[in-house]
Amino acid sequence: MHHDSGAMRSYLPMVWAAAVAAGCGGSQSPAALDTGAIAALDRNSSPQITPQGAAAAVYESKAAEARRIPPLDEPLRAGLVEALQRAAGSRGVSVLADERLDEAMSDLARALRPEEQPRSDAVEFLLGYHGIIEPYPQLLVVSVPEQEYDQAVQELLDAAELPPAAKTVTVGVGIDRSLSLHTIVVAIQAKHLDLQPVQRAQESGARLMLQGRLLGSFSRPKLYVTSPAGQPSERPLNTNGVDFKAAVSCAQGDGRYQVEVFGSDPSGPRVLANFPVFCGVTPPDSVDGRAGYETEYSTSDAAEAALFASVNAARATAGLAPVEPDPALAEVARAHSQDMFDNDFFAHISPTTGRPIDRTYKAGLRVPRLLENIGTAGSAEEVHAGLMRSPGHRAAILDPRVKYVGIGVVVPEPGKPFRIIATELFR
């Protein structure tokens, strides 16, 4: 593209979390919160997101077979999907067109305005509405006039990255032609979990059984649930390391229960599914707020301060004592964020520095408990919001046993697409 409104926007998966056993103390006042430098949210898009199609009644972990939107009847969609299938074939990866993901991305394309980044809560609402259990996908967004479609397709394909370690990948393409610049959204989502169908709406006090199997190199499943009151907890499950069964009860009252399944591979723990179940209430058919936001450049210090303030605000809301900043832990966190930024990966286990506990030991820190969250987004607010919507990450932020936190953020140089990489270490 040769004009500003046609710039490519690429978005990586939002967040991962880990809890590992193994710091020393120290405190230092964080930099003053520079709210003016953080991303300006809620501008230039509709105040409510209302999907056009009917809501899914059931969550499915596989691409649906019935074609409500024939994804290959749209030439642009067909070109993107078929090109990705050709690229993946040499790697032995199966790429499937998923009309549920088409519908979700079409809703997102209609709600976004040019130059906006998608809000993660908007994306996650649309995924759940259409019955998709997988977490935040890789998103590629471009706004172009119709005469530049061929170039747009090539730029989208150049920017697309097939998820590592995935044997099956689903693709969804959304297109909105209501403005002179057409918005095209491509979602690429790895399939690392087979889950038996789950009803989105449950009766009051219901007890539902989750039954699934981790795929590929993933093992050691874990289950977290956030109750309607906002309290996250790890739930017991029966597992042989790959297959699992777990009961989730609606006993904590009517409302939304956020359900999350983790698995681990050589790069560490990863969210494989994250979806809401509605007990005794009707699932929403729209969500207030805007689909996108425009980013503004922020410094690392300002983003770290914003995350620190957000963590303690969340703890205060939950009735917990604030955490204190730990400068030594922050240096470890900063180094890991820089490692991910420099070496183009996003994981708890680094090819060069190992596990979180390895990094703290190398820094001379000895801690009885260490919790790590990592996140990436176009603003500190978006990183924190994504972490809090994930029961496992939320559990680390709201752990009553932790007393200190080290936060390290890396930002790109001014003039480059703005996307921060953040690491939070709690002890």
N, C-alpha and C positions, 0 to 999 in steps of 0.2 A: 504494500500500500504506500501511496505517496502523499497522502493527506492525513492530518491529525485525527479526524474522526474515523479513519479506517484502521487505526492502530490495533495490533493484536494484543489481546489480554489473555494471559494463561494463569490458571489457578491450580495449585497443588492440593492434595488432601490436607485437611485442617489440622488434626491433632493426634498424637499418640500419648500413652501414659505408661509408667512402670512404677512398681513398688519393690524396692530391694532392701535387704537388711545390710547393714554395716554401720566425726566432724568436730569440729571444735567450734567454740563460740566466737563471739565478737559482734559488735553492732556499730552501725554508722547511719546517720540520717540520709535518706535517699534524696536525690535531686528534686527540686521543686517541680510539681506537676505542671507541665506546659500544655495545657489543654488546647491552646490555640494552634499548636503544631501537630496535634494528633488528627487523624482523618476526620473530615467533616462528613458526618453521616446524615442520612435522611434528607437528601436534596435531589430535586429534579426527577422524581419518579412517583408513581401512583401511591396513595396512602394505604391501599389495601390490595392484597393479592387474592384473587378469586379464580381458581382453576375452571376451565371450560367444561371438561369432561366429568363423568360420574366418578365418585370416590371408590377406591377399592374396598371391598368388604374384608379381604383376607390378605395378610402378608405372605408373599411367596419369595423364595430365595433363588428361583430360576426364572429365566426369561419366559413370559407367558407365551403360549402357543397361538392363541386366537389373535388375529390382527385387527384391532380396533382402528388403528391408524396404519395403513400399509406402508411401512417405512421405505420400501423399494419402489413405490409408485412416484415418489418425488425425486426428480433427476439429481438435484443437489445432494439430497440425503443418500441416494443410491451411490453416487460417486464417492462420497466420503466413506461410507461403510465398506464398499467393495475395495477401495484402495487400502484401507486398514486391514481388511482380510488378506489381501495379497502380501502386505508387509509382515503380517503376523505368521503367515503360512510357513515361511522359512525358519521360524523359531519354534514351530510346533505348538503355537498358541491358537486356540479357537476363538474367533471374534463373532459374536452373535448380535444381530440387531434386536433390540428390545423395545417394543412399542410402548411399554409403560414408561421407559426412560425418554422415549420420543415425546410423550405427552407431557411429562414433567418439564423437559427442556423447552417445549413449545410454550408452556405457561410462563416459564422464566423469561424467554425471549420477548413475549408480549409485554411483560411487566418492566423489563430493563430499558433504560435510556442509553444512548451512545455515551461512551466514556465511563460508564459506571462499572464498578466491580459488584458481583452478586453478593448479597448478604448471606452469610452462612445459615442463619435461621430461616430465611426464605427458601433456600435450596433444600434444607432438611425437612421443612414443612411439605414441600412439593414431593419429595421422595416418599415420605410417609403416606401422603394423600393417595399416591398411585400404587401403594402396596410394596414398596421396595425397602428391604431391610438393611442393605449395605450402607456404610457411612459415606461421607462427603466424597464425591468422585473428583477426578481430574477434569477441570472445566476449561474449555477454550471458547472465547467469545470474540467475535469480530463484527463490526458494523460497516457495511459497504453498499454502494449502489449496485443495482442488478448487473450492469455491464462489466463489473469487476468480479463476478462470481468465480471465473476460472482461476484468477489470481488468488482469491480468498480461499478456495479449496486447497490450493498448493501451500499457502501459508499455514492453514490449519493442519495439514498433514505434516509439514515440516516441524511444527510445534508439538504435535502429538507424541506422547511417550507411552508405550505399552507398560503397564505396571510390572515391576520385577517379580519374578517367582510365580506369576499367575499363569495357569494353564487355560483358563477360560476368562474371557473379557467380554462384557456387554457394552454396547454403544448406543447412545441416544442422540438424536439431532433435532433441535428446535429451530424454526425459522419464523420470523415476524416480518411481514412486508407492509406494515401499516404506515411507515414513515419513508421518506425519500432514501434514507440510509437503512437498508435491511439488516436486522440483527440475526446473526447465526450463532447458536450455542451448541457445542459438542460436549457430551459427557462420556468419559471413558471410565469404566468401573470394573475392578477385579472381582472375581468370584472365588472366595476362599472358604465358603461355608455353605453346606446344604442344611436347611432348616425345614422341618415339617411345617405345613401351613398353620398360621396363627390368626385367629379372628382379631381384627382391630378393635372392635367394641365387645366388651365383656359385661356380664351382669354384675350388680353390686355383690361384693364378697366372693366373687368367683375364684376358682383355683385352676390355673391353666398349666398344662405341661409343655415345656419346651424340649424338643428332641431334635438333635442335629448331629452333624459330622463335619469335622474340620478337613479341609482339602489340601493337597499338595504337601509342602514341608511343614505345615502348621500342626501344632500339638499343644497340650496342656491348656485346655479351655478354662476360662474363668467367666463368671457371670456377675454383673453388677446391675442394681436397680435403684432408681431414684423414685421415692414415694411422692404422692401429691403434695406433701408438706415440704418437699425439697430436700429430704434426707437421703443421701446415697448410702448403699451398703452392698457388700459382697454377699452373694447368696450361695448356699451349698449346692453342689451338683454331683451326680454319679457319672464317672467317666473311666474309660480305659486309656485315656490320653489323647484319643481322637474322637470317638463317639461320646456323646453326653446326653443326659436327661436331667432336667431340673424343674421343680415346681415353683411357679410364681403366683403368689396369693394377692388378691385385692383387699386383704384384711385391714389395710391401713387407711381405709376410707375411699369414698368415690373420688374420681379424678383421673389425672394422667399419670401413668407409671412409665418411666423411661427405662427401656430394657437394652442392655449392652452385653455383647459377647466378645471376649478377647481370645486371641490365640497367640502363640509364640513361634517364631522361626529363628534362623541364625542371626537376624538383625534385631531381635528382641520382641517384646510384646506389641501387638497391633490390634486395633479395633476392627473386628470382622463384621459386626452387625450392631446397629444402634437405631432403635425405633420405639415409638410410643404406643402403649396399649391404654385404652380408655375404659375405665371401670365405672359402671353406673352412670355414665354421662355420654352424650352424643359426640363423636369426633367432630372437630370444627371443619366447616367447608370453606373457610377463608381465614386469612390471618391479617391483622392490622399491621401497618408499617410499610416500609418501602422495600422493593426487591433489590435495590442497589444503593451504592454510595460512591462518592468520589474521594480518592485519597489525596492527601497533602503530605509533603515531606515532613518527616519527624526525625529527630536525632535518636541515637541509641539511649542516651541518658533519659530523655523525655519518655520514651517508650517503656524503659525499665521502671521509671517512677510511676507511670500510669498503671502498669501491671501490679506493682507493689500496692498501690492504693486500692486497686480493684480486688485484690486478694483479701486485704483486711476489711474492706467494705462487705464482701461476701461473708467473711467470718463473723463480723458484727451482726449482720442480719440473722445468722444462724445461732447467735448467742454465745459465740466463742471468743476467747481472748485473742488479741492481735498477735501476729508473728513479728519478730524483730529481724532486721536485715543482717545478714552474715556476709561481710566483705570477702572472706576467703572462699566461701561457697559460691559467691557471685562470680569470682574469677574462674572457677571451674565451669560454671554454667556458661559464661561468656566464651570460654575456649571451645566448648562443645558446639555452641551456636556458630562460631567462626569455622570450625571444622566442617560442619554440615554445609555452610555457605560456600566455602572454598572448594570442597570436594563433591559437591552436587549430590548429596544424599540426605535422607531424612529418616533417622532411626536412633534408637537408644544405644545400640551397640555399634561402635565405630570400627571401621577396618584398621585404624591406626591406634586408637586409644582404648578400645575395648568397652567394657560395661561402665555404667555410672559409678559403681563402687570402685572399679579400677582407677577411674579418673580422680576420685577423691583421695584414694590411698596414695597415688602418685604425687598429689599436692600436699601430702603430709597430714591429711585429715583422717581422723578415726571417729566414726559415728555409729551408734547402735541401730539407728534407723535412717534410711534414706529413701525419699520418694522423688521421682522425676517426672515432670510434664514437659513435653515439647509441643510447639505449635507454630504455624505459619499462616499469615493473613496480611491484608493490606493495612491493618492498624492494630494497635495494642488492644483497643476495645473489642475488635473482632476476634482476636486470639483468645481473650478472656471469656467472651461470650461462648465461643465454641468449646472451650474447656469446661465451662459450667454446664453445658447441655450434655456433656458426656459423663455418665455416672461414675466411671472409673477415675477420670481426671478430677471431677468434682469431689470425690472422696479424698483425694490427696490434698486439695485446697482446704477442705473442711475437716481434716483429721485433727481431733482435739489433742492428740499427743505431740504434734510438732510445735516447736517453739521458735524456730528460725527459718528464714528462706534466703536463698541466693538466686537472683534473677539476672540472666545475661541475654542481651538482645543484639543482633547484628542487623544493620540496615544497608541497602545498596547506596552507592554514591549518588549525589544529586544528579538529576537528568536521566537516570535509568528507571525502568518500571519499579514502582515502590512496593516492596513486599518484605515484611520483617520476618526473621527467624528467631524464635524465643525458646529459652530453656529455663525452667523453674526447678530448683532443688530445695526440698524441704527436709528439715531434720528436727 
